[in-house]
């Protein structure tokens, strides 16, 4: 039977509001106003003849009528997204969409992509470099590089690197006007700070690093501050100060001698860098191939860093 379906926009509004329990957050996801979300849901309620949402404080709650269909509705949107992806790929050729943090993409992933292209010349790759956390259920990405503890709901995750933080600087600072031989010498140098909202509470501050070094005489309130890791590293490359970073992001600069590690002190963050993808897509050949290549590259990089 060809039953007439309600408006797709109205169904999307219900799906978003039901998940977020908020018209405001649903509006942000759909890029419309809360009033528009409310209007679409009222139209859907009138069309179906049932109440779908009830006010609760400042939020909303799905009624039993809404809950009866919301899970199937979400699966339906997932199927539509998958169908669109497959149709798009037939028109443009195989395209693997990869999401990664900006600095990891620029400093580690991109320099190695030529090897992947040589292995899989038939597969095109799109790199979306951003520090925001993408939603694999809502956005059209195949695989990603994510930082954390490895517990990502709905995603399969495999560890690439354990993360540790250490100090680096331009080689010219070591024997400059104020030589750097031990951590207390940083009192005469500019500290480059990373104010990183996505890693707040996990990324060590200069105060924490110096405390681990047993140094209290360095003023950690001054210096250069950046919200993007690659900008902080660029300042270090330009000999503008000393920065805290991770080995994998500066490995090439350390090998070339451009940057140096002046102290033998590394702080583990207790987190890792992972390759992630949606669990339901684990068997897709393109995802398997890219994941396996990333794991191989990570293993090779770790061996190189240990030998340095």
N, C-alpha and C positions, 0 to 999 in steps of 0.2 A: 504494500500500500504506500502510495506517495503522499505521506503526511506533510503538510506545510510546516516548515521550521520557523521558529522565531528569528528575529534579527540577530546576526552574528555579533554585532557590536553590543547588543543587550546581553547575550550569553557571555561574552568576554568580561563585561562589567560585573556580572554575577560571580564569575570565576575569580576575578581579582579581589572583589570585596569579601567574598567568602573565605579566601585564603588569608588575607591581611586583617580581617575583622575590623576594617576601617575604610570608609569612603575616601578619606584623604590619601592614604597610602595606595589605595587602588588607583586613584586619579594620577598619582605620580608615576606608577607603572605604565598606565595607559596614555600618559601625556595629554590628559584632558583635565577639566576642573571637577571638583567633588560634586558640584551641581549636575554636571553632565552624567556622571556615574549614577547619581540618584535618579535622574530622569530616565536613563536607560533601564534601570531595574524596575521602576514603576511601570514602564511600558511592557516589560516582560511579565510582571505580575498581572497586569490587565489582560495580556494575551493568554496567559495560562490559567487565569482565574484562581490563583493561590497567592498567599503571602510568602515571600521568599527571605526577607531580612527583617529583623526586629532591632530597634534601638536598644543599646545597653550601655549606659553611661555616655562616654564620648565615642564609643565604637558601635559596631553592629554585630549581630549573631545570626547565622543561618537558621532558618526554621526547619522542622522535620521535612517539610516538602522540598526545601533546597538541598538538604543533606541527602535526600533520596537519589539525587541525580548528579551531585557535584563531582564525585569520583569519576563517573563515566564521562562527564563533561571535560574534565582535565585530561583524561586519556584520549578523548576525541581531539582536543587541541594538539596534544603531542603527536597524534597520527597525522594531523593536517600539516604540522611543521615538518615532519619527516617526509611527507609526500612532496611538499614544496622544495625541500632540499634536494630530493632525488630528481625532480623535474629540472631544477636549475642546473644540476651537475651534468645532465644529459645534453644541455645546450652549450655549456662552456667547457666541458671536459672535466675530469676528476680534479677537485680542488679541496685540499685539506685546510681547514680553518683552525689556526692555533692562537690561543690567547696566552700572553706571558707578561710578567712585570717588565716595565720599560728597560731598566738597567740590565736585567738578566738577558733580555732579548738582544740588546745592543752589544753587550760585552762578552756574552758567552754563546748564545744561540746562533745569531746571524753569521759570525765568523766561521761557523762549522757547517752552514747550510749547503755549501758547494758539495760537500761529501755526500749529503743526502740526495741532492739533485743528480749526482753521478750514479748513485745506487738506484734511484727511482726517477728516471727522466720523464716518465709518463705522468707523474703526479705533480701538479702545481700546488704551491703552498702560499697561504695568506697568513702573515704574522700581524696580529693585532696587539700592539704593545701599549699596555695601560696598567696603572697601579690599582684600578678598581677591581673588585671581585665580581666576575661575571656569573650569571645564573645559567647553568647549562640546560635547565628546563625551559628557560624563556628565550635564550639567545642562541643564534645559529653558529655554535662552535663545536668542533669535533674533539679537540684535545687541548690540554692546557698545562702550563707550568704553575704550580701553586706552592706557596710557602706556608708551613704550619706544622701541626702535630700529626697529620695523616688521617684524621677523622673528618671526612667530608661527606655528609649525608647524600646518598644516591650516587656517589662517584666511586669508581675504583681508583686507587692511588698506589703508586710504587715509588719508593725512595730513590732519589738521584744523589743527594748530598746531605750529610749532616752539616749543620751550620755552626760556624764559630767566627768570632769577631776579633780582629787585631788591628794594630796601628800601622799605617804606611805614610810615606812622604816622598817628595822628589829627592833624588840622590844628592842634589846640590846642597840640601839643608844639613846633611850629616856632618860635613866638614866646613860649614859656612861660618859666618861671623859668630854665631852661637852654636857650637857643635852639639849634636845630639848623641849622647852615649847611654843615657839611662832616663827613665821616665820623668824624673824631677827636672830634667833639662827642658821639658815642655813649657816651663814657666816663661821661657824666652821666645816662645813660638805661638803662632795663631792656631787655635783649635778649630777645626772644621766640624760643625755639628750637623746632624741629620735629624730634622724634626719630621718624623715619618709617621703620619696618623695611622696607617694600616698596620704598623708594627709597634705601636706604642705599648710599653709594658714588657716587650720581648727583646727589643733591640737595645743593647747596653748603651748607656750614656757615658760621656767622658768622666763624669763624677764616679760612676760605678767602675769603669775600667781603671781609673787611677786609684780608687779605693782597693781594688784587687792587687794593684801594684804596690800598695803600701805608701802612697804619696798623698800628702795633704797640702802641699805648698803651691799647688797650681790653681789659678783662678779659672774655674770652669764656667763662669757666667758670661765670659766674653768670647768673641770669635766670629767666624762666618757661619751663617745658618742657611740650610737649604731644605726644601721639602721633597726634592727629587734626588735620588741617590747618584745618578749619573752626573748631575751638576756638581755635587760635592766631590766626586772623584775627579772631575775636570779641574776643579780648583786645586786639588792636590797635584795633578799633573803639571799645572802651571806654577808650581812651587809657592802657592799661596798659604800653605799651612799643612797640618797633619790631620789625617782623617781616619775614622774607624770604618772598616769594611770587612768583607769576607774574601777568602783566598780565591775562590773561583771567579770572582768579578774582576780581579786585577792580575790574574795569573800571567797573561801576556806581557803586561807592563813590568812585572817582577822579573820575568825571564829576560826581557830586553835590558833591564837595569835602569829603566826610566824611573820606576818607583822602587823603594827599598823598604824592608821591614826592619826598623831600628831596634825593636825589643823582642825578646823571646817570651811573649805573654799573649796567649789566645784564650778568649772566654767563650765556652760553648753556650749557645742560646737555648739548647734543649729542643730546638725545632729543626725541621728538615725542608729541603726542596723536593717536591714530588712532581711526577707526571701524572695527570689525572684525565679521566674521561668518564662519560656516562656508563654505568654498569651494563645497561641493556645493549650497549654498542661494542662490547668487548671483543666480539668475534669479527668485526668489520676489518677486512684486509688492510685498508689504508691506515686505520688507527693502530692495528697491530704492528705494521711495518715501521711507522714513525716512533711508536713507543719503544720497540726493540732497538731502533737506531739510537734514540736518546739514551737508553740504558747503557749501550755500548760506548757511546761518547763520554758519558759520565764516568764509566769505569776507566777508560783511557786517560781522562783528565785527572782523576784521582791518583793514578800511577805516576803521571808526570809531576804532580804537585809534591808527592812523597819523595821523588827522586831529586827535586830541586834543592 
